[in-house]
């Protein structure tokens, strides 16, 4: 069994022997652009990737308004909900990418797409769970009779 007090004291001695410059990363000069990580693409390529992701998810979000198949119950409903799930996942994926690459407008728009997908899902799911009043377009049944 290890004596952790001795192990931690050993680590403290090793850290105490190092100069402060070795423990802290060097700060970039004022006005210098932040260094891109090793192997990361240049800023225009990252922005193009972000806009491509955002464009695809936005197209899906708009396309959900024009869903061409009946989605009242059964397989059509589950296909619609799967597409809504892809919309939410794509919005979250884009939000994470835009957060990582410091793009606030794209991040907010991505979160709005996640909210839009959640709204579309709620319109279909809540009447079937009893939390909303079923209508002719959104009945309480999951499966068709």
N, CA, C and O of each residue as an XYZ file, in Angstrom:
580
protein
N       0.844     -1.178      0.000
C       0.000      0.000      0.000
C       0.892      1.246      0.000
O       1.863      1.324      0.754
N       0.560      2.195     -0.835
C       1.372      3.403     -0.958
C       1.041      4.383      0.155
O      -0.094      4.474      0.623
N       2.063      5.107      0.556
C       1.870      6.197      1.514
C       1.689      7.473      0.690
O       2.661      8.043      0.195
N       0.450      7.911      0.551
C       0.143      9.032     -0.339
C       0.725     10.344      0.159
O       0.997     11.236     -0.645
N       0.923     10.485      1.463
C       1.549     11.717      1.959
C       2.976     11.832      1.447
O       3.416     12.919      1.075
N       3.710     10.709      1.425
C       5.076     10.725      0.903
C       5.079     10.983     -0.601
O       5.908     11.741     -1.105
N       4.136     10.341     -1.325
C       4.060     10.540     -2.780
C       3.760     11.992     -3.128
O       4.377     12.561     -4.028
N       2.810     12.590     -2.410
C       2.461     13.991     -2.679
C       3.592     14.924     -2.290
O       3.818     15.923     -2.973
N       4.316     14.627     -1.205
C       5.468     15.447     -0.814
C       6.546     15.378     -1.899
O       7.194     16.382     -2.194
N       6.738     14.201     -2.489
C       7.707     14.029     -3.574
C       7.322     14.885     -4.780
O       8.175     15.532     -5.388
N       6.023     14.884     -5.124
C       5.539     15.696     -6.242
C       5.721     17.179     -5.934
O       6.120     17.947     -6.809
N       5.436     17.587     -4.707
C       5.620     18.989     -4.310
C       7.077     19.404     -4.460
O       7.353     20.508     -4.930
N       8.024     18.539     -4.067
C       9.454     18.858     -4.200
C       9.826     19.007     -5.671
O      10.575     19.912     -6.038
N       9.294     18.106     -6.521
C       9.606     18.190     -7.948
C       9.063     19.481     -8.552
O       9.747     20.141     -9.336
N       7.841     19.839     -8.189
C       7.261     21.085     -8.709
C       7.987     22.301     -8.149
O       8.134     23.303     -8.850
N       8.435     22.236     -6.920
C       9.160     23.347     -6.313
C      10.503     23.587     -6.959
O      11.020     24.703     -6.922
N      11.082     22.547     -7.557
C      12.392     22.704     -8.181
C      12.304     23.310     -9.582
O      13.322     23.728    -10.133
N      11.120     23.364    -10.158
C      10.949     23.918    -11.506
C      10.760     25.432    -11.444
O      10.138     25.936    -10.509
N      11.287     26.162    -12.428
C      11.038     27.612    -12.469
C       9.581     27.886    -12.873
O       8.934     27.040    -13.490
N       9.079     29.057    -12.525
C       7.690     29.410    -12.836
C       7.415     29.402    -14.334
O       6.311     29.061    -14.760
N       8.410     29.774    -15.138
C       8.209     29.815    -16.590
C       7.925     28.430    -17.158
O       7.233     28.303    -18.168
N       8.452     27.397    -16.519
C       8.219     26.038    -17.008
C       6.811     25.555    -16.680
O       6.286     24.667    -17.352
N       6.192     26.140    -15.644
C       4.856     25.719    -15.230
C       3.749     26.449    -15.963
O       2.667     25.896    -16.161
N       4.008     27.694    -16.370
C       2.983     28.502    -17.028
C       3.289     28.614    -18.505
O       4.452     28.780    -18.873
N       2.280     28.530    -19.372
C       2.534     28.692    -20.801
C       2.906     30.133    -21.104
O       2.478     31.062    -20.419
N       3.710     30.298    -22.143
C       4.119     31.638    -22.553
C       2.924     32.387    -23.096
O       2.119     31.826    -23.839
N       2.805     33.645    -22.732
C       1.707     34.477    -23.230
C       2.096     35.101    -24.560
O       3.238     35.524    -24.738
N       1.142     35.162    -25.505
C       1.466     35.804    -26.783
C       1.595     37.307    -26.583
O       1.030     37.882    -25.653
N       2.348     37.920    -27.472
C       2.531     39.370    -27.411
C       1.197     40.064    -27.660
O       0.329     39.528    -28.348
N       1.041     41.255    -27.097
C      -0.200     42.013    -27.268
C      -0.415     42.300    -28.746
O       0.502     42.743    -29.438
N      -1.623     42.049    -29.227
C      -1.969     42.309    -30.616
C      -1.652     41.151    -31.541
O      -2.045     41.168    -32.707
N      -0.946     40.143    -31.041
C      -0.635     38.982    -31.874
C      -1.869     38.099    -31.994
O      -2.599     37.932    -31.016
N      -2.117     37.534    -33.160
C      -3.286     36.655    -33.300
C      -3.075     35.396    -32.472
O      -1.943     34.946    -32.298
N      -4.158     34.829    -31.965
C      -4.008     33.590    -31.200
C      -3.476     32.474    -32.090
O      -3.828     32.375    -33.266
N      -2.643     31.657    -31.524
C      -2.044     30.566    -32.290
C      -3.072     29.477    -32.526
O      -3.790     29.069    -31.613
N      -3.131     29.018    -33.757
C      -4.021     27.899    -34.059
C      -3.348     26.632    -33.571
O      -2.121     26.527    -33.566
N      -4.152     25.679    -33.166
C      -3.603     24.423    -32.674
C      -2.861     23.689    -33.770
O      -3.077     23.942    -34.956
N      -2.003     22.794    -33.379
C      -1.231     22.034    -34.351
C      -2.179     21.228    -35.226
O      -3.001     20.463    -34.719
N      -2.067     21.396    -36.518
C      -2.888     20.632    -37.430
C      -4.279     21.200    -37.656
O      -5.045     20.634    -38.436
N      -4.632     22.303    -36.997
C      -5.968     22.853    -37.211
C      -5.974     23.675    -38.491
O      -4.976     24.316    -38.821
N      -7.077     23.661    -39.207
C      -7.132     24.394    -40.471
C      -7.132     25.898    -40.230
O      -7.455     26.347    -39.130
N      -6.777     26.671    -41.233
C      -6.795     28.127    -41.076
C      -8.218     28.638    -40.869
O      -9.187     27.927    -41.135
N      -8.333     29.865    -40.396
C      -9.623     30.445    -40.035
C     -10.652     30.419    -41.176
O     -11.810     30.092    -40.917
N     -10.288     30.750    -42.430
C     -11.303     30.700    -43.494
C     -11.867     29.298    -43.709
O     -13.053     29.153    -44.006
N     -11.044     28.273    -43.566
C     -11.538     26.905    -43.736
C     -12.479     26.531    -42.599
O     -13.488     25.861    -42.823
N     -12.158     26.957    -41.385
C     -13.044     26.682    -40.251
C     -14.372     27.389    -40.442
O     -15.424     26.812    -40.168
N     -14.339     28.623    -40.906
C     -15.574     29.374    -41.112
C     -16.408     28.743    -42.221
O     -17.634     28.697    -42.123
N     -15.761     28.263    -43.266
C     -16.499     27.592    -44.336
C     -17.151     26.316    -43.808
O     -18.293     26.014    -44.157
N     -16.440     25.575    -42.977
C     -17.017     24.381    -42.380
C     -18.197     24.706    -41.487
O     -19.208     24.003    -41.495
N     -18.062     25.779    -40.715
C     -19.150     26.199    -39.835
C     -20.369     26.619    -40.645
O     -21.494     26.244    -40.316
N     -20.151     27.393    -41.699
C     -21.277     27.839    -42.519
C     -21.924     26.674    -43.264
O     -23.138     26.676    -43.471
N     -21.137     25.685    -43.667
C     -21.706     24.505    -44.328
C     -22.595     23.734    -43.356
O     -23.703     23.332    -43.711
N     -22.113     23.529    -42.134
C     -22.924     22.835    -41.126
C     -24.210     23.611    -40.850
O     -25.305     23.049    -40.829
N     -24.046     24.909    -40.641
C     -25.197     25.748    -40.321
C     -26.196     25.770    -41.471
O     -27.406     25.754    -41.244
N     -25.699     25.806    -42.697
C     -26.584     25.796    -43.859
C     -27.368     24.500    -43.985
O     -28.560     24.520    -44.292
N     -26.704     23.372    -43.748
C     -27.401     22.081    -43.828
C     -28.483     21.960    -42.768
O     -29.596     21.521    -43.058
N     -28.162     22.344    -41.550
C     -29.145     22.215    -40.470
C     -30.282     23.218    -40.681
O     -31.440     22.905    -40.400
N     -29.968     24.402    -41.166
C     -31.017     25.388    -41.446
C     -31.940     24.886    -42.555
O     -33.158     25.037    -42.464
N     -31.369     24.295    -43.592
C     -32.190     23.746    -44.675
C     -33.122     22.655    -44.144
O     -34.284     22.576    -44.542
N     -32.612     21.824    -43.252
C     -33.467     20.798    -42.658
C     -34.562     21.437    -41.808
O     -35.712     21.001    -41.848
N     -34.210     22.465    -41.039
C     -35.207     23.138    -40.200
C     -36.313     23.780    -41.013
O     -37.480     23.718    -40.628
N     -35.965     24.391    -42.127
C     -36.982     24.990    -43.004
C     -37.761     23.888    -43.723
O     -38.976     23.983    -43.893
N     -37.053     22.852    -44.139
C     -37.712     21.747    -44.842
C     -38.737     21.023    -43.985
O     -39.683     20.440    -44.514
N     -38.563     21.052    -42.674
C     -39.525     20.396    -41.787
C     -40.908     21.049    -41.889
O     -41.919     20.403    -41.615
N     -40.953     22.317    -42.278
C     -42.247     22.981    -42.469
C     -43.014     22.401    -43.651
O     -44.239     22.496    -43.716
N     -42.275     21.794    -44.590
C     -42.880     21.275    -45.814
C     -42.803     19.749    -45.862
O     -42.664     19.174    -46.941
N     -42.890     19.093    -44.713
C     -42.806     17.641    -44.639
C     -43.864     17.034    -45.554
O     -45.052     17.294    -45.361
N     -43.469     16.229    -46.551
C     -44.418     15.792    -47.582
C     -45.242     14.555    -47.233
O     -46.144     14.199    -47.991
N     -44.967     13.899    -46.127
C     -45.636     12.638    -45.816
C     -46.588     12.816    -44.647
O     -46.385     13.694    -43.809
N     -47.629     11.988    -44.583
C     -48.532     12.082    -43.428
C     -47.785     11.668    -42.157
O     -47.081     10.658    -42.131
N     -47.956     12.468    -41.114
C     -47.252     12.213    -39.857
C     -48.227     12.155    -38.689
O     -47.882     12.537    -37.570
N     -49.439     11.681    -38.943
C     -50.443     11.623    -37.870
C     -50.187     10.486    -36.914
O     -50.383     10.632    -35.708
N     -49.743      9.333    -37.442
C     -49.555      8.159    -36.590
C     -48.690      7.150    -37.325
O     -48.437      7.283    -38.523
N     -48.244      6.149    -36.596
C     -47.526      5.035    -37.198
C     -46.150      5.392    -37.725
O     -45.444      6.227    -37.159
N     -45.782      4.737    -38.832
C     -44.442      4.894    -39.402
C     -44.173      6.325    -39.848
O     -43.056      6.821    -39.703
N     -45.190      6.993    -40.392
C     -45.007      8.386    -40.808
C     -44.660      9.292    -39.637
O     -43.809     10.173    -39.760
N     -45.317      9.078    -38.503
C     -45.023      9.861    -37.297
C     -43.610      9.599    -36.817
O     -42.888     10.532    -36.467
N     -43.206      8.327    -36.797
C     -41.877      7.994    -36.308
C     -40.786      8.499    -37.252
O     -39.707      8.880    -36.798
N     -41.052      8.507    -38.551
C     -40.095      9.066    -39.507
C     -39.959     10.574    -39.291
O     -38.856     11.119    -39.324
N     -41.090     11.238    -39.072
C     -41.070     12.682    -38.807
C     -40.283     12.981    -37.534
O     -39.453     13.890    -37.511
N     -40.548     12.213    -36.472
C     -39.844     12.441    -35.215
C     -38.357     12.128    -35.338
O     -37.533     12.766    -34.682
N     -38.009     11.151    -36.174
C     -36.595     10.869    -36.420
C     -35.928     12.044    -37.131
O     -34.801     12.409    -36.799
N     -36.616     12.636    -38.105
C     -36.072     13.803    -38.801
C     -35.937     14.983    -37.844
O     -34.968     15.737    -37.929
N     -36.888     15.150    -36.941
C     -36.791     16.206    -35.931
C     -35.596     15.934    -35.014
O     -34.888     16.861    -34.619
N     -35.376     14.662    -34.678
C     -34.208     14.307    -33.876
C     -32.904     14.653    -34.578
O     -31.956     15.113    -33.943
N     -32.855     14.433    -35.891
C     -31.671     14.807    -36.668
C     -31.496     16.323    -36.651
O     -30.372     16.817    -36.568
N     -32.596     17.059    -36.730
C     -32.528     18.517    -36.657
C     -31.952     18.970    -35.316
O     -31.071     19.830    -35.285
N     -32.429     18.412    -34.224
C     -31.939     18.789    -32.899
C     -30.466     18.405    -32.754
O     -29.663     19.199    -32.262
N     -30.112     17.199    -33.177
C     -28.720     16.757    -33.083
C     -27.804     17.616    -33.958
O     -26.698     17.968    -33.547
N     -28.268     17.952    -35.165
C     -27.479     18.813    -36.040
C     -27.312     20.206    -35.469
O     -26.239     20.799    -35.577
N     -28.370     20.737    -34.858
C     -28.257     22.040    -34.217
C     -27.287     22.018    -33.055
O     -26.511     22.956    -32.873
N     -27.323     20.948    -32.263
C     -26.387     20.826    -31.138
C     -24.957     20.664    -31.642
O     -24.026     21.233    -31.071
N     -24.783     19.892    -32.705
C     -23.469     19.701    -33.313
C     -22.912     21.042    -33.807
O     -21.747     21.361    -33.570
N     -23.738     21.806    -34.481
C     -23.313     23.104    -34.982
C     -23.064     24.077    -33.834
O     -22.134     24.881    -33.895
N     -23.882     24.011    -32.795
C     -23.669     24.884    -31.635
C     -22.335     24.583    -30.970
O     -21.618     25.502    -30.576
N     -21.997     23.310    -30.841
C     -20.710     22.942    -30.238
C     -19.553     23.419    -31.116
O     -18.562     23.942    -30.606
N     -19.673     23.244    -32.420
C     -18.612     23.682    -33.335
C     -18.461     25.198    -33.310
O     -17.343     25.712    -33.292
N     -19.582     25.915    -33.309
C     -19.505     27.380    -33.303
C     -18.973     27.899    -31.972
O     -18.296     28.927    -31.937
N     -19.271     27.201    -30.878
C     -18.728     27.596    -29.569
C     -17.208     27.409    -29.569
O     -16.469     28.281    -29.110
N     -16.753     26.276    -30.082
C     -15.333     25.968    -30.107
C     -14.564     26.965    -30.966
O     -13.409     27.275    -30.673
N     -15.198     27.469    -32.023
C     -14.504     28.357    -32.948
C     -14.914     29.823    -32.774
O     -14.700     30.652    -33.658
N     -15.498     30.115    -31.634
C     -15.786     31.484    -31.197
C     -16.573     32.284    -32.228
O     -16.154     33.359    -32.659
N     -17.718     31.737    -32.611
C     -18.598     32.420    -33.549
C     -19.948     32.640    -32.860
O     -20.825     31.780    -32.950
N     -20.131     33.768    -32.179
C     -21.337     33.954    -31.359
C     -22.634     33.974    -32.152
O     -23.631     33.413    -31.697
N     -22.655     34.593    -33.310
C     -23.898     34.651    -34.090
C     -24.320     33.257    -34.540
O     -25.489     32.887    -34.436
N     -23.359     32.493    -35.039
C     -23.665     31.124    -35.471
C     -24.094     30.269    -34.282
O     -24.949     29.394    -34.420
N     -23.504     30.518    -33.120
C     -23.865     29.752    -31.939
C     -25.314     30.027    -31.539
O     -26.074     29.099    -31.263
N     -25.687     31.289    -31.510
C     -27.071     31.638    -31.152
C     -28.039     31.071    -32.182
O     -29.091     30.546    -31.818
N     -27.699     31.168    -33.454
C     -28.580     30.637    -34.494
C     -28.696     29.116    -34.375
O     -29.770     28.556    -34.597
N     -27.608     28.456    -34.030
C     -27.643     27.003    -33.827
C     -28.558     26.642    -32.664
O     -29.328     25.685    -32.746
N     -28.473     27.400    -31.593
C     -29.342     27.134    -30.448
C     -30.808     27.390    -30.794
O     -31.696     26.711    -30.281
N     -31.059     28.364    -31.659
C     -32.428     28.592    -32.114
C     -32.935     27.411    -32.947
O     -34.117     27.071    -32.888
N     -32.050     26.792    -33.714
C     -32.438     25.606    -34.472
C     -32.746     24.431    -33.539
O     -33.662     23.653    -33.804
N     -31.988     24.301    -32.454
C     -32.293     23.269    -31.458
C     -33.666     23.541    -30.840
O     -34.467     22.624    -30.659
N     -33.923     24.797    -30.521
C     -35.225     25.177    -29.965
C     -36.347     24.901    -30.966
O     -37.416     24.427    -30.580
N     -36.116     25.190    -32.232
C     -37.105     24.929    -33.269
C     -37.408     23.431    -33.352
O     -38.571     23.038    -33.447
N     -36.375     22.603    -33.315
C     -36.577     21.158    -33.333
C     -37.334     20.681    -32.106
O     -38.202     19.813    -32.208
N     -37.012     21.240    -30.951
C     -37.744     20.885    -29.737
C     -39.202     21.273    -29.817
O     -40.069     20.548    -29.327
N     -39.483     22.412    -30.432
C     -40.866     22.854    -30.609
C     -41.628     21.917    -31.540
O     -42.769     21.547    -31.263
N     -40.990     21.536    -32.643
C     -41.634     20.608    -33.574
C     -41.905     19.263    -32.909
O     -42.953     18.655    -33.129
N     -40.968     18.805    -32.104
C     -41.169     17.535    -31.394
C     -42.299     17.666    -30.378
O     -43.124     16.762    -30.244
N     -42.340     18.777    -29.671
C     -43.375     18.974    -28.649
C     -44.770     19.013    -29.271
O     -45.725     18.514    -28.676
N     -44.894     19.598    -30.458
C     -46.188     19.663    -31.126
C     -46.732     18.259    -31.382
O     -47.940     18.037    -31.300
N     -45.855     17.321    -31.688
C     -46.298     15.948    -31.982
C     -46.380     15.067    -30.735
O     -47.266     14.218    -30.636
N     -45.480     15.256    -29.799
C     -45.379     14.331    -28.669
C     -46.332     14.694    -27.537
O     -46.951     13.805    -26.952
N     -46.463     15.960    -27.220
C     -47.248     16.345    -26.046
C     -48.721     15.915    -26.106
O     -49.240     15.470    -25.082
N     -49.425     16.019    -27.242
C     -50.806     15.505    -27.253
C     -50.875     13.993    -27.003
O     -51.852     13.497    -26.443
N     -49.855     13.281    -27.414
C     -49.847     11.831    -27.239
C     -49.483     11.420    -25.814
O     -49.746     10.291    -25.401
N     -48.885     12.330    -25.076
C     -48.549     12.058    -23.676
C     -49.614     12.579    -22.719
O     -49.557     12.313    -21.519
N     -50.583     13.319    -23.248
C     -51.652     13.845    -22.409
C     -51.386     15.226    -21.844
O     -52.160     15.698    -21.011
N     -50.323     15.890    -22.263
C     -49.998     17.223    -21.764
C     -50.561     18.335    -22.638
O     -50.458     19.508    -22.280
N     -51.146     17.995    -23.761
C     -51.759     18.981    -24.643
C     -53.053     18.375    -25.190
O     -53.237     17.158    -25.190
N     -53.922     19.232    -25.643
C     -55.215     18.781    -26.156
C     -55.025     18.190    -27.547
O     -54.528     18.872    -28.444
N     -55.413     16.927    -27.741
C     -55.306     16.328    -29.083
C     -56.241     17.031    -30.068
O     -57.330     17.470    -29.701
N     -55.808     17.127    -31.298
C     -56.617     17.705    -32.373
C     -56.694     16.686    -33.510
O     -56.125     15.597    -33.422
N     -57.395     17.049    -34.565
C     -57.499     16.172    -35.729
C     -56.127     15.979    -36.373
O     -55.803     14.878    -36.819
N     -55.324     17.035    -36.426
C     -53.983     16.942    -37.030
C     -53.000     16.262    -36.098
O     -52.039     15.651    -36.565
N     -53.209     16.350    -34.807
C     -52.294     15.778    -33.812
C     -53.102     14.937    -32.817
O     -53.369     15.381    -31.701
N     -53.493     13.714    -33.228
C     -54.317     12.877    -32.357
C     -53.508     12.320    -31.186
O     -52.288     12.472    -31.123
N     -54.209     11.683    -30.275
C     -53.558     11.134    -29.083
C     -52.941      9.769    -29.337
O     -52.260      9.248    -28.453
N     -53.142      9.173    -30.490
C     -52.659      7.825    -30.780
C     -51.287      7.859    -31.430
O     -51.008      8.696    -32.287
N     -50.429      6.925    -31.003
C     -49.116      6.775    -31.616
C     -49.194      5.917    -32.879
O     -48.503      6.173    -33.865
N     -50.050      4.896    -32.828
C     -50.152      3.949    -33.949
C     -51.525      4.080    -34.604
O     -52.518      4.401    -33.952
N     -51.549      3.821    -35.907
C     -52.795      3.883    -36.673
C     -53.576      2.589    -36.477
O     -52.991      1.514    -36.341
N     -54.885      2.700    -36.462
C     -55.736      1.502    -36.333
C     -56.112      0.966    -37.674
O     -56.823     -0.035    -37.762
